[in-house]
Amino acid sequence: MTPDVRIVHLTGPAFQALARGDLAAADAASPVPLSAFLAGPECQGVWAYRARQCEADPDSAGWVTGVIWDERNQVAVGRAGFHAPPDAAGLVEIGYAVEPAHRRQGYARAALEALLQRACDDPGVKTVRVCIAPDNIASYSLAAHYGFVKVGEQWDEQDGREIVYEMPADRFGQARKAGDR
């Protein structure tokens, strides 16, 4: 059974507290309870970047990395979102990370589907991108399942070599409609 998740967006104060590793302050600023993983060292760099990003462009908070919230169990299981609002060409890039204790339970798939649906529903989004480390077979398999195709490679300052995959935003909606028949 695929988990029932939603992406819960955060605000500047929550991003700033998470970037400092201050779980108590982050919880106070978040609409849902957060986890130690989200305030831990593996995530702090992402939150620091998002805090600066949202300070420069407050409207981006509704697009960027938020919390993967398991509705059924009422627990935060990771982080997911877009790197930014759609650019001038209508491109958005997806990023996600599931807490180690919650991996291999369908959360990455559920989060990816929620993000793809958001992209599909927004007329300003034309293309969805994911960038995956060459050795991350699980993420590659998930992306391939949804129709992402390799369009190139890049070097990321934090993550190293990445393979770049893209798909038209409306492909997800078309696949969903075909499945509803």
ROZAVO-543657 format. One line per field, with one value per atom (N, C-alpha, C): x, y, z. Coordinates in steps of 0.001 Angstrom, whole numbers. Layout:
ROZAVO-543657
x: [X_...]
y: [Y_...]
z: [Z_...]
//
This chain:
ROZAVO-543657
x: [846_0_900_627_1387_976_1958_1620_857_16_-734_81_741_1598_1179_1620_1540_2843_3169_4364_3915_4437_4101_5168_4751_5702_6000_7213_7686_7907_8210_8473_9900_10302_11647_12086_11272_11700_11955_11145_11366_12643_12844_14076_15303_15253_16399_16682_15645_15839_16398_15876_16387_17838_18186_19570_20526_20032_20842_20816_19945_19799_18965_18167_17349_15946_15783_14520_13359_13583_12500_11978_12865_12440_11786_12315_11731_10318_10141_8800_7827_8293_7428_7012_7835_7543_6900_6804_6291_4827_4064_2668_2512_3586_3564_4799_4740_5927_7026_8239_9379_10180_11166_11969_13414_14134_15554_16331_15961_16633_16567_15409_15240_16088_16395_17239_18697_18982_20327_21270_22526_23569_23351_22685_22449_21533_20692_19713_20026_20890_21084_21512_22352_22792_21634_20735_19557_18699_18469_17618_18266_19582_20271_20097_20237_20053_18618_17651_16236_15905_16505_16275_16737_17927_18438_17569_17171_16347_15009_14365_13051_13155_14290_14499_14593_15271_15413_14118_13356_12115_11074_10319_9347_8332_8002_7034_7555_8871_9417_9131_8743_8502_7440_6484_5449_5902_7114_7653_8795_9620_10871_10661_11749_11765_10884_10050_9199_9328_8379_8392_7479_7986_7121_6357_5047_4202_3322_3444_2618_1292_241_-1078_-1646_-1459_-2028_-1387_-56_666_1008_674_924_2379_3281_4712_5464_6500_7397_8355_8505_9344_10488_10603_11680_11405_12135_11967_11838_11065_10878_10344_10618_10103_10839_10638_11330_12499_13481_14629_14267_13226_12790_11450_10769_9580_9979_9017_9355_10184_11196_11996_11274_11907_11275_10857_11556_11223_10201_9783_8816_9438_10722_11433_11412_11128_11278_12130_12916_13735_13283_13112_12655_13849_13699_14668_13926_14442_13801_14808_14531_15320_14384_14376_13555_14469_13971_14736_15114_16309_16728_15714_15103_14146_12875_12630_11396_11638_12865_13169_12601_12401_11877_10456_9690_8300_7353_7854_7009_6935_7671_7582_8193_9299_9903_8942_8345_7368_6180_5650_4491_4845_6032_6460_6669_7300_7516_6179_5227_3907_3227_3348_2749_3388_4697_5395_5070_5000_4639_3220_2317_950_928_1684_1772_2296_3332_3908_2908_2236_1253_93_-315_-1459_-1146_127_504_793_12_211_1559_2225_3534_4669_4404_5441_5342_6441_6500_7362_8438_9402_9765_9883_10289_11641_12554_13913_14206_14995_15613_17076_17940_19373_19762_20379_20605_22066_22659_24024_24066_25127_25193_25017_25376_25265_23959_23043_21772_20735_20846_19998_18526_18220_16825_16159_16839_16250_16151_17163_17094_15898_15716_14606_13264_13148_11904_11655_12673_12523_12181_12854_12593_11162_10647_9269_8261_8554_7639_7935_8898_9145_10231_11016_12140_13180_13789_14831_16094_17225_18516_18687_19062_19314_20733_21488_22858_23428_24571_25246_25691_25938_26437_27263_28021_28772_28112_27704_27094_28146_28289_29307_29166_27943_27732_27625_26968_26662_27580_28455_29349_28655_29102_28559_27108_26285_24868_24451_23539_22900_21598_21360_20188_19112_17916_16769_15633_14862_13724_12543_11384_10161_9210_8322_7307_6374_6010_5161_3818_3289_1957_1965_3150_3211_2610_2832_2297_770_192_-1257_-1843_-1155_-1629_-1590_-517_-408_-1491_-1768_-2816_-4180_-4481_-5765_-5900_-4811_-4846_-5114_-4549_-4765_-6174_-6871_-8223_-9274_-8879_-9841_-10216]
y: [-1175_0_1250_2157_3398_4298_4849_5740_6973_7497_8713_9880_10612_11710_13025_14087_15408_16112_17084_17885_19119_19258_20380_21450_22618_23703_24462_24937_25637_27112_27870_29300_29597_30835_31266_30870_31144_30773_29264_28432_26981_26603_27164_26889_27284_28471_28967_28079_27670_26804_25443_24877_23587_23713_24827_25051_25104_25577_25630_24298_23383_22121_22254_23314_23594_23015_21757_21060_21693_22138_22742_24012_24874_26107_25785_24790_24397_23862_23027_22502_23634_24627_25763_26562_26560_27331_26498_25191_24284_23940_23740_23323_21858_21082_19675_19392_18382_18012_17490_17883_17494_16398_15872_14776_15215_14457_14735_14655_13757_13651_14981_15617_16865_17998_17942_18954_18498_17324_16761_17262_16883_17385_17046_15933_15540_16539_17239_18147_19634_19968_21370_22257_21757_22555_22908_21950_22197_23287_23186_24177_25557_25627_26928_27572_26766_27286_27763_26976_27353_28603_28760_29964_31206_31146_32282_32521_31449_31538_32212_31802_32355_33769_34106_35480_36401_35937_36728_36740_35642_35528_34791_35511_34857_33971_34288_33473_32076_31876_30558_29529_29967_29040_27992_28333_27385_26358_26485_25551_24703_25311_24643_23542_22901_21745_21920_20939_20895_19533_19212_17979_16949_15729_14625_14179_14405_14125_12920_11897_10698_10993_11151_11500_10416_9167_8058_7932_8007_7821_9128_10250_11569_11736_11510_11597_12144_12928_13414_12283_12011_10894_11311_12599_13057_14453_14821_16142_15992_16892_16853_18194_18496_19717_20020_21213_21684_22552_22681_23527_25005_25325_26718_26696_27841_27929_27704_27514_27315_28483_28144_29201_29743_30647_31298_30296_29168_28136_27136_27290_26361_25111_25155_24013_24063_22919_22747_21504_21547_20396_19863_18560_17873_17377_17468_16873_16235_15135_14487_13621_13388_12477_11903_10595_9911_9503_9670_9281_7802_7444_6034_5057_5400_4490_4274_5147_5058_4671_4346_3977_2604_2404_1134_844_1921_1770_2532_3029_3716_5224_5777_7224_8047_7600_8341_8361_7232_7149_8071_8036_8874_10358_10724_12123_12552_11694_12018_12198_11334_11477_12786_13158_14425_15607_15565_16654_16667_15496_15429_15946_15616_16121_17636_18179_19639_20274_19696_20219_20117_18983_18757_19740_20075_20965_22434_22797_24194_24474_25345_25604_26250_26812_27420_26415_25163_24133_23333_23296_22556_21298_21383_20292_20052_18769_18388_17681_18049_17500_16840_15762_15175_14927_15141_14892_13841_12764_11585_11158_10851_10323_9025_8803_7613_6288_6226_4970_4828_5782_5724_4980_3680_2817_2942_3051_3145_4400_5544_6780_6727_6155_6030_5162_4035_3127_3822_4600_5323_6355_7129_8148_7505_6422_5743_5229_4748_4248_5320_6568_7665_8319_7799_8292_9341_9560_10478_9866_10689_10225_11052_10411_11077_12150_13354_14455_14993_14491_14950_14610_15238_15072_16438_16543_17795_17506_18514_18434_19367_18825_19610_19815_21051_21371_20532_20223_19444_17952_17578_16170_15469_16210_15596_15357_14304_13993_13550_14103_13750_13505_12570_12338_13144_13900_14769_14058_13946_13316_14337_14302_15207_14475_15108_14644_15829_15799_16858_16781_17918_17951_17286_17405_16842_15324_14709_13249_12534_13059_12433_12470_13603_13720_12793_12667_11779_10328_9955_8582_8304_9270_9087_8913_9742_9631_8293_7824_6529_5413_5543_4542_4570_5703_5823_5186_4845_4288_2887]
z: [0_0_0_-926_-992_166_879_1991_1505_2364_2094_2649_1743_2186_1553_2192_1598_1916_1081_1316_2096_3293_4161_3985_3528_3294_4581_4666_5845_5533_6567_6426_6867_6685_7041_8440_9483_10830_10997_10380_10464_9714_8511_7761_8582_9187_9958_11167_11881_13042_12630_11543_11064_10623_9999_9562_10756_11900_13129_13879_13456_14168_15423_15514_16694_16483_16866_16634_17396_18615_19411_18740_18291_17614_16267_15562_14277_14484_15502_15809_16118_16849_17206_15971_14933_13717_12612_12816_11787_12030_10948_11120_11538_11446_11865_12715_13588_14367_13441_13727_12909_13599_12910_13460_13651_14439_14661_13349_12455_11155_10415_10404_9663_10233_11521_12151_12238_11709_11808_10737_10864_9964_8482_8202_6808_6081_6822_6219_6419_7353_7715_6546_5664_4515_3589_3379_2541_3164_4475_5139_5140_5311_5275_3907_2865_1503_1304_1750_1592_2417_3582_4388_3624_3035_2248_1017_378_-826_-518_560_905_1461_2039_2481_1265_224_-1008_-1819_-1780_-2548_-1704_-872_22_-706_-1949_-2692_-3005_-2929_-3245_-2145_-957_159_-175_-1010_-1397_-2414_-2910_-3903_-3353_-2531_-2163_-1133_-794_87_1317_1534_2715_3373_4194_4965_4307_4165_3728_4972_4949_6110_5834_6648_6543_7247_6459_7000_7909_7523_8277_9659_9695_10957_11666_11029_11616_12043_11072_11358_10143_10418_9365_9011_7700_7276_6355_6080_5214_4711_3639_3035_1531_925_-528_-994_-2231_-2833_-4114_-4582_-5771_-5327_-6193_-5870_-5922_-6674_-6839_-7574_-7618_-8471_-9936_-10821_-12234_-12772_-13585_-14197_-15434_-16169_-17320_-18400_-18477_-19472_-18936_-17677_-17091_-16505_-16169_-15609_-14084_-13464_-12021_-11787_-10709_-10348_-9002_-8935_-7728_-6925_-5604_-4698_-3538_-3012_-1874_-1126_142_974_2034_2133_3129_4285_5504_6686_6587_7034_6961_7571_8675_9334_8515_7525_6743_5280_4941_3554_3226_1927_1395_1875_2109_2528_1607_471_-493_-328_624_856_-276_-834_-1949_-3139_-3437_-4532_-4271_-3061_-2730_-2809_-2317_-2380_-3827_-4625_-6035_-6743_-6482_-7105_-6701_-5437_-4986_-5709_-5878_-6561_-8059_-8661_-10089_-10309_-9405_-9535_-9421_-8492_-8345_-9626_-10193_-11438_-12577_-12661_-13724_-13627_-12416_-12200_-12438_-12488_-12655_-14130_-14771_-16196_-16515_-15515_-15736_-15796_-15408_-15406_-16700_-17419_-18690_-18584_-17782_-17688_-16230_-15873_-14529_-14643_-13755_-13766_-12425_-12481_-11289_-11625_-10660_-10828_-9802_-10290_-9448_-9545_-8406_-8383_-9185_-9935_-10796_-10064_-8786_-8046_-7263_-7406_-6674_-7524_-7513_-8345_-7968_-6674_-6240_-6810_-6725_-7263_-8780_-9432_-10889_-11287_-10626_-10953_-10771_-9699_-9444_-10547_-10886_-11935_-13275_-13617_-14891_-14955_-13829_-13774_-14197_-13883_-14214_-15560_-16289_-17636_-17770_-16731_-16852_-17781_-18628_-19538_-19339_-19548_-19376_-20441_-19992_-20923_-20791_-19810_-19649_-18289_-18008_-16729_-16248_-14943_-14389_-13145_-12727_-11487_-10492_-9352_-8286_-7192_-6743_-5731_-4466_-4068_-2842_-3097_-4182_-4421_-5408_-6080_-7057_-8395_-9090_-10414_-10301_-11174_-11221_-12668_-12826_-14118_-14100_-15180_-15272_-16091_-15502_-16157_-16215_-17289_-17425_-18040_-17870_-18521_-18650_-19653_-19744_-18532_-17992_-16794_-17028_-18232_-18479_-18657_-18777_-18944_-17735_-16545_-15345_-15381_-15750_-15838_-16886_-18018_-19079_-18608_-17916_-17426_-16386_-15545_-14532_-15196_-16219_-16912_-17599_-18215_-18885_-17877_-16667_-15628_-15058_-15198_-14673_-15573_-16789_-17754_-17409]
//
